Amino acid sequence: MTRTTAFPGLARRLASLLYESLLIGTLWLLAAAAFTPILALGDNAPLLQWLYRVFVAAVLFGYFGYCWVKSGQTPAMKPWRLTVAMPDGRRLNWQQALLRFAVALVLFVGVPVLSYLAWLPSLGNPKLALGAALAWWLLPLLWVYIDNDKQFLHDRLAGTRILLLPKGEKA
């Protein structure tokens, strides 16, 4: 399989992320539907709420990990001819997929949540604190403008790359 060294543009990646958000939303709803009876039986106990969050993260990792390891592409990446790979073009293994998922989870969930919690007391307005927290979502995405290889921050930190496949080539 011949890999291109071409790095896809930001618009192509964002379009794929938009499509991916629809798939993630569907998976999240299915996971919530599966776990809701457990929450109801446990009277929404705090421990069960944490287990619910871990369950959703596990479901999402199962989806991403399987796709990245099996073919290097999620369904949302295929129409845009994007693939995730190691710098030498090899597919990710499960450990590399877990690292990429964990780094993205920290950057896209952990940092905004911590930012929100930090800004809320000083701003006093939940909407302003939320806006300040969500601004952190831009950092991993806009990293492509300062990265030599035009990679997102989570790919840089995880040691992976998003590559553009030539027309007609499959991952």
C-alpha positions in Angstrom: 0.0 0.0 0.0 1.5 3.3 -1.0 0.9 6.1 1.4 1.0 9.7 0.5 2.9 12.2 2.6 0.4 14.9 1.8 -1.2 16.4 4.9 -4.9 17.2 4.5 -6.1 20.7 4.9 -8.0 22.0 7.9 -11.3 22.3 6.1 -11.2 18.6 5.1 -10.4 17.6 8.7 -13.1 19.8 10.2 -15.7 18.4 7.7 -14.7 14.9 8.8 -15.0 16.0 12.5 -18.4 17.4 11.9 -19.5 14.1 10.3 -17.8 12.2 13.2 -19.7 14.3 15.8 -23.0 12.9 14.4 -21.7 9.3 14.8 -20.4 10.0 18.3 -23.7 11.5 19.3 -25.5 8.4 18.1 -23.1 6.1 20.0 -23.5 8.3 23.1 -27.3 8.1 22.9 -27.1 4.3 22.5 -24.7 4.0 25.5 -27.0 6.2 27.6 -30.0 4.1 26.7 -28.2 1.0 27.7 -27.0 2.4 31.0 -30.1 4.4 32.0 -31.9 1.4 33.6 -28.8 0.8 35.9 -28.9 4.5 36.9 -32.6 4.3 37.6 -32.3 1.2 39.7 -29.4 2.7 41.7 -31.3 6.0 42.3 -28.6 8.0 40.4 -26.0 7.3 43.0 -22.8 9.3 42.4 -20.7 6.1 41.9 -23.1 5.0 39.2 -22.8 8.4 37.5 -19.0 7.9 37.4 -19.5 4.4 36.1 -21.8 5.8 33.4 -19.0 8.2 32.3 -16.5 5.4 32.2 -18.9 3.3 30.2 -19.5 6.0 27.6 -15.7 6.6 27.3 -15.2 2.8 26.9 -17.9 2.6 24.2 -16.3 5.5 22.3 -12.8 4.1 22.6 -14.2 0.7 21.4 -15.5 2.5 18.3 -12.4 4.6 17.6 -9.9 2.0 18.6 -11.5 -0.7 16.4 -11.7 1.6 13.4 -8.1 2.9 13.8 -6.6 -0.5 14.3 -8.6 -2.4 11.7 -8.4 0.1 8.8 -7.0 3.4 10.0 -10.3 5.1 9.2 -13.6 5.7 10.9 -16.7 5.8 8.7 -16.5 9.6 8.8 -12.9 9.6 7.6 -13.6 7.5 4.5 -15.4 10.0 2.3 -12.7 12.6 3.0 -9.9 10.1 2.2 -8.3 10.6 5.6 -6.4 7.9 7.5 -4.7 7.8 10.8 -1.3 6.2 10.9 2.1 6.1 12.6 4.7 8.5 11.2 6.2 5.6 9.1 2.7 4.8 7.6 2.0 1.7 9.7 -1.5 1.3 11.2 -2.0 2.0 14.9 -2.0 -0.9 17.3 -4.3 -1.0 20.3 -1.8 0.7 22.6 -1.2 3.5 20.2 -5.0 3.9 19.6 -5.5 4.1 23.4 -2.8 6.7 23.7 -4.3 8.8 20.9 -7.8 8.5 22.4 -6.6 9.4 25.9 -4.7 12.5 24.7 -7.7 13.7 22.7 -10.0 13.0 25.6 -7.8 15.2 27.9 -7.5 18.0 25.3 -11.1 18.1 24.2 -12.9 17.2 27.5 -10.5 17.4 30.5 -8.9 20.8 29.8 -12.2 22.5 29.0 -13.8 21.0 32.2 -10.9 22.1 34.3 -11.0 25.5 32.7 -14.7 25.9 33.3 -14.2 25.0 37.0 -11.4 27.5 37.3 -13.2 30.3 35.5 -16.6 30.0 37.2 -15.6 31.4 40.6 -13.8 34.4 39.1 -16.3 35.2 36.4 -19.4 34.4 38.4 -21.4 33.8 35.2 -21.8 30.1 34.0 -22.3 31.2 30.4 -19.1 33.3 30.4 -17.2 30.5 32.1 -18.5 28.0 29.5 -17.4 30.3 26.7 -13.9 30.6 28.1 -13.7 26.9 28.6 -14.9 26.0 25.1 -12.2 28.3 23.7 -9.8 25.6 24.7 -11.3 23.4 21.9 -9.6 25.7 19.4 -6.0 25.0 20.6 -5.7 21.3 19.5 -7.4 22.2 16.1 -5.5 25.4 15.3 -2.2 23.7 16.2 -2.0 22.8 12.5 -0.9 26.4 11.8 2.3 26.1 13.9 3.1 22.4 13.5 5.7 21.6 10.9 3.8 18.5 9.7 0.4 20.3 9.9 -0.9 17.9 12.5 -3.5 18.4 15.3 -2.1 18.7 18.8 -3.5 15.4 19.9 -1.8 13.7 16.9 1.5 15.4 17.7 1.4 14.4 21.4 0.3 10.8 20.6 2.9 10.4 17.8 0.3 9.7 15.1 -0.5 11.4 11.9 -3.6 12.1 9.7 -2.7 11.5 6.1 -4.6 12.2 2.9 -5.0 9.1 0.7 -4.7 9.5 -3.1 -7.9 9.2 -5.0 -9.0 5.7 -5.5 -6.7 4.3 -2.8 -8.2 2.6 0.2 -6.7 2.4 3.7 
